[in-house]
Amino acid sequence: MQRTTNPVARFIIYLILILFSIYSILPFFWTTLQSFKTVRQAMSRTPLFIFKPTWANYERLWLEEVPENLSTLLLALFGIGLILALIVIVTRRLSVRQSAVWLLVFAVVALILWMIPRIVHTAEFYQYFLNSLIVTIGTVVISISIGCLAGYALARYSGIEGLIILIVALGFRALPRMSFALPYFWIGQATKLHDTYILLILSLVAVNQPFTIWMLRSFFMEIPKDIEESAMIDGCNRLTAFLRVIIPIAWPGIISTGLFSLLLAYNEFLIVRVLTQTKWTLPVAIAQFTGGEDPGYITLAAAAAISASLPIVIVILIFQKHLVKGLAAGAVKG
């Protein structure tokens, strides 16, 4: 595809892209405004774009009791986040293993999340947020681990059995969510695992696994076999060559697949609603604010939606570089 040099055509293309961007961003922008309004302002017949913002919706959503030193705690959290970001940026320029750095960052974040309920009185929404993190991380780790091994094996195996497995996986991917929810509900009742993280993670892995296998297989097929064969000549076995040679090359593709799996698990509603009674995740928790007749829930629903979206936005911004590389690598034949 060649770039057009016609100024009129370029103007029309850019205009269409700008209008589409505004169309896509406008709902998020309006929801953000609603989250900082009072109920009366949110229910105004005339849309209000200029008003005095309030944090009351977020305080009510996240906290049972607002502490007097809330601003100090928020500044401390912001400072810790800034320090962690600086550590990641600085260590990239030094000869430091990035896996160790990210492990340190995740450990600090996990410690902070564990400490917050012991410092302030958090509301039930905070527990829903932790449930989403646990279920999403567990689903992504298991899905990517199995998907890497299965995708690599299917990329290197040319027999008819591999094609059959791929077709079966595609068929499972085409099934509706309820076809997974009902059997896992029965399994949960029979094994006493109903309303547990284990059952929820296993069911989401079953839903997402065909997608990860297909996507990772496409990335591994772009890697020439000569690379791993050279590593095996130098003394590596198949598994060592896969871990030390293939995985680093396919890392952008693995990150891309992991991000898509993260979105699928993080935003899942039906399976979580069927398989849990108390361990709800954020999509199910937000639904309780949108299904009632109380108009006071409008602003809370907006604050909950923005709160649930921000972690995903932060993750995408952090791994944006790897995401672009992975999508580009999967779209071009090598």
Contacts in CASP RR format, 6 or more apart in sequence:
PFRMAT RR
TARGET T0000
AUTHOR 0000-0000-0000
METHOD contacts of the structure
MODEL  1
MQRTTNPVARFIIYLILILFSIYSILPFFWTTLQSFKTVRQAMSRTPLFI
FKPTWANYERLWLEEVPENLSTLLLALFGIGLILALIVIVTRRLSVRQSA
VWLLVFAVVALILWMIPRIVHTAEFYQYFLNSLIVTIGTVVISISIGCLA
GYALARYSGIEGLIILIVALGFRALPRMSFALPYFWIGQATKLHDTYILL
ILSLVAVNQPFTIWMLRSFFMEIPKDIEESAMIDGCNRLTAFLRVIIPIA
WPGIISTGLFSLLLAYNEFLIVRVLTQTKWTLPVAIAQFTGGEDPGYITL
AAAAAISASLPIVIVILIFQKHLVKGLAAGAVKG
4 10 0 8 1.000
4 13 0 8 1.000
28 309 0 8 1.000
31 302 0 8 1.000
31 305 0 8 1.000
31 306 0 8 1.000
32 302 0 8 1.000
32 306 0 8 1.000
33 48 0 8 1.000
33 49 0 8 1.000
34 42 0 8 1.000
34 298 0 8 1.000
34 299 0 8 1.000
34 302 0 8 1.000
35 57 0 8 1.000
35 58 0 8 1.000
35 299 0 8 1.000
35 302 0 8 1.000
35 303 0 8 1.000
35 305 0 8 1.000
35 306 0 8 1.000
36 51 0 8 1.000
36 53 0 8 1.000
36 54 0 8 1.000
36 55 0 8 1.000
36 57 0 8 1.000
37 48 0 8 1.000
37 51 0 8 1.000
37 53 0 8 1.000
37 54 0 8 1.000
37 57 0 8 1.000
37 299 0 8 1.000
38 54 0 8 1.000
38 56 0 8 1.000
38 299 0 8 1.000
39 295 0 8 1.000
39 296 0 8 1.000
39 298 0 8 1.000
39 299 0 8 1.000
41 48 0 8 1.000
41 51 0 8 1.000
42 298 0 8 1.000
42 299 0 8 1.000
42 302 0 8 1.000
43 295 0 8 1.000
43 298 0 8 1.000
57 299 0 8 1.000
57 300 0 8 1.000
57 302 0 8 1.000
57 303 0 8 1.000
58 303 0 8 1.000
58 307 0 8 1.000
59 66 0 8 1.000
59 70 0 8 1.000
60 123 0 8 1.000
60 300 0 8 1.000
61 123 0 8 1.000
61 125 0 8 1.000
61 300 0 8 1.000
61 303 0 8 1.000
61 304 0 8 1.000
61 307 0 8 1.000
62 122 0 8 1.000
62 123 0 8 1.000
62 125 0 8 1.000
62 126 0 8 1.000
62 307 0 8 1.000
63 70 0 8 1.000
63 120 0 8 1.000
63 121 0 8 1.000
63 122 0 8 1.000
63 123 0 8 1.000
64 121 0 8 1.000
64 122 0 8 1.000
64 123 0 8 1.000
65 120 0 8 1.000
65 121 0 8 1.000
67 73 0 8 1.000
67 120 0 8 1.000
67 121 0 8 1.000
70 120 0 8 1.000
73 119 0 8 1.000
73 120 0 8 1.000
77 112 0 8 1.000
80 108 0 8 1.000
80 112 0 8 1.000
84 105 0 8 1.000
84 108 0 8 1.000
84 109 0 8 1.000
87 101 0 8 1.000
87 104 0 8 1.000
87 105 0 8 1.000
88 101 0 8 1.000
88 102 0 8 1.000
88 105 0 8 1.000
91 98 0 8 1.000
91 101 0 8 1.000
92 98 0 8 1.000
113 130 0 8 1.000
113 133 0 8 1.000
116 122 0 8 1.000
116 126 0 8 1.000
117 126 0 8 1.000
124 285 0 8 1.000
125 285 0 8 1.000
125 304 0 8 1.000
125 307 0 8 1.000
128 280 0 8 1.000
128 281 0 8 1.000
128 282 0 8 1.000
128 284 0 8 1.000
128 285 0 8 1.000
129 282 0 8 1.000
129 307 0 8 1.000
129 308 0 8 1.000
131 197 0 8 1.000
131 279 0 8 1.000
131 280 0 8 1.000
131 281 0 8 1.000
131 282 0 8 1.000
132 266 0 8 1.000
132 281 0 8 1.000
132 282 0 8 1.000
132 308 0 8 1.000
134 197 0 8 1.000
135 197 0 8 1.000
135 200 0 8 1.000
135 201 0 8 1.000
135 204 0 8 1.000
135 265 0 8 1.000
135 272 0 8 1.000
135 281 0 8 1.000
136 262 0 8 1.000
136 265 0 8 1.000
136 266 0 8 1.000
136 281 0 8 1.000
138 201 0 8 1.000
139 201 0 8 1.000
139 204 0 8 1.000
139 205 0 8 1.000
139 208 0 8 1.000
139 261 0 8 1.000
139 265 0 8 1.000
140 258 0 8 1.000
140 261 0 8 1.000
140 262 0 8 1.000
140 265 0 8 1.000
142 201 0 8 1.000
142 205 0 8 1.000
143 205 0 8 1.000
143 208 0 8 1.000
143 209 0 8 1.000
143 212 0 8 1.000
143 258 0 8 1.000
143 261 0 8 1.000
144 212 0 8 1.000
144 216 0 8 1.000
144 254 0 8 1.000
144 257 0 8 1.000
144 258 0 8 1.000
144 261 0 8 1.000
146 205 0 8 1.000
146 209 0 8 1.000
146 212 0 8 1.000
146 213 0 8 1.000
147 209 0 8 1.000
147 212 0 8 1.000
147 213 0 8 1.000
147 216 0 8 1.000
148 216 0 8 1.000
148 247 0 8 1.000
148 254 0 8 1.000
150 213 0 8 1.000
150 216 0 8 1.000
150 217 0 8 1.000
151 213 0 8 1.000
151 216 0 8 1.000
151 217 0 8 1.000
151 220 0 8 1.000
152 216 0 8 1.000
152 217 0 8 1.000
152 220 0 8 1.000
152 242 0 8 1.000
152 246 0 8 1.000
154 162 0 8 1.000
154 165 0 8 1.000
154 166 0 8 1.000
154 213 0 8 1.000
154 217 0 8 1.000
155 217 0 8 1.000
155 220 0 8 1.000
155 221 0 8 1.000
156 220 0 8 1.000
156 225 0 8 1.000
166 213 0 8 1.000
166 214 0 8 1.000
166 217 0 8 1.000
169 209 0 8 1.000
169 210 0 8 1.000
169 213 0 8 1.000
169 214 0 8 1.000
170 210 0 8 1.000
170 214 0 8 1.000
171 210 0 8 1.000
172 206 0 8 1.000
172 209 0 8 1.000
172 210 0 8 1.000
173 210 0 8 1.000
173 211 0 8 1.000
173 214 0 8 1.000
177 207 0 8 1.000
177 270 0 8 1.000
177 271 0 8 1.000
178 270 0 8 1.000
178 274 0 8 1.000
180 203 0 8 1.000
180 206 0 8 1.000
180 207 0 8 1.000
180 271 0 8 1.000
181 203 0 8 1.000
181 270 0 8 1.000
181 271 0 8 1.000
181 274 0 8 1.000
181 275 0 8 1.000
182 274 0 8 1.000
184 199 0 8 1.000
184 202 0 8 1.000
184 203 0 8 1.000
184 206 0 8 1.000
184 271 0 8 1.000
184 275 0 8 1.000
185 194 0 8 1.000
185 274 0 8 1.000
185 275 0 8 1.000
187 193 0 8 1.000
187 199 0 8 1.000
188 194 0 8 1.000
188 199 0 8 1.000
188 275 0 8 1.000
191 199 0 8 1.000
193 199 0 8 1.000
194 275 0 8 1.000
194 277 0 8 1.000
195 275 0 8 1.000
195 276 0 8 1.000
195 277 0 8 1.000
195 278 0 8 1.000
195 279 0 8 1.000
196 279 0 8 1.000
197 279 0 8 1.000
199 275 0 8 1.000
200 271 0 8 1.000
200 272 0 8 1.000
200 275 0 8 1.000
200 276 0 8 1.000
200 279 0 8 1.000
203 271 0 8 1.000
203 275 0 8 1.000
204 264 0 8 1.000
204 265 0 8 1.000
204 268 0 8 1.000
204 271 0 8 1.000
207 264 0 8 1.000
207 268 0 8 1.000
207 271 0 8 1.000
208 261 0 8 1.000
208 264 0 8 1.000
208 265 0 8 1.000
211 257 0 8 1.000
211 260 0 8 1.000
211 261 0 8 1.000
211 264 0 8 1.000
212 257 0 8 1.000
212 258 0 8 1.000
212 261 0 8 1.000
215 253 0 8 1.000
215 256 0 8 1.000
215 257 0 8 1.000
215 260 0 8 1.000
216 250 0 8 1.000
216 253 0 8 1.000
216 254 0 8 1.000
216 257 0 8 1.000
218 330 0 8 1.000
219 250 0 8 1.000
219 253 0 8 1.000
219 254 0 8 1.000
219 257 0 8 1.000
219 326 0 8 1.000
219 329 0 8 1.000
219 330 0 8 1.000
220 246 0 8 1.000
220 250 0 8 1.000
222 329 0 8 1.000
222 330 0 8 1.000
222 332 0 8 1.000
222 333 0 8 1.000
222 334 0 8 1.000
223 246 0 8 1.000
223 249 0 8 1.000
223 250 0 8 1.000
227 245 0 8 1.000
227 246 0 8 1.000
227 249 0 8 1.000
228 238 0 8 1.000
228 241 0 8 1.000
228 242 0 8 1.000
228 245 0 8 1.000
228 246 0 8 1.000
231 240 0 8 1.000
231 241 0 8 1.000
231 244 0 8 1.000
231 245 0 8 1.000
232 238 0 8 1.000
232 241 0 8 1.000
236 244 0 8 1.000
236 245 0 8 1.000
247 254 0 8 1.000
251 322 0 8 1.000
252 322 0 8 1.000
252 323 0 8 1.000
252 325 0 8 1.000
252 326 0 8 1.000
252 329 0 8 1.000
253 322 0 8 1.000
253 325 0 8 1.000
253 326 0 8 1.000
253 329 0 8 1.000
253 330 0 8 1.000
255 319 0 8 1.000
255 322 0 8 1.000
255 323 0 8 1.000
255 326 0 8 1.000
256 322 0 8 1.000
256 323 0 8 1.000
256 325 0 8 1.000
256 326 0 8 1.000
256 327 0 8 1.000
259 315 0 8 1.000
259 316 0 8 1.000
259 319 0 8 1.000
259 323 0 8 1.000
262 312 0 8 1.000
262 315 0 8 1.000
263 312 0 8 1.000
266 281 0 8 1.000
266 282 0 8 1.000
266 312 0 8 1.000
267 283 0 8 1.000
268 281 0 8 1.000
268 283 0 8 1.000
269 283 0 8 1.000
269 284 0 8 1.000
269 287 0 8 1.000
272 280 0 8 1.000
272 281 0 8 1.000
272 283 0 8 1.000
272 284 0 8 1.000
273 280 0 8 1.000
273 284 0 8 1.000
273 287 0 8 1.000
276 284 0 8 1.000
282 304 0 8 1.000
282 307 0 8 1.000
282 308 0 8 1.000
283 308 0 8 1.000
285 304 0 8 1.000
286 301 0 8 1.000
286 304 0 8 1.000
286 305 0 8 1.000
286 308 0 8 1.000
289 297 0 8 1.000
289 300 0 8 1.000
289 301 0 8 1.000
289 304 0 8 1.000
290 297 0 8 1.000
290 301 0 8 1.000
291 297 0 8 1.000
316 323 0 8 1.000
END
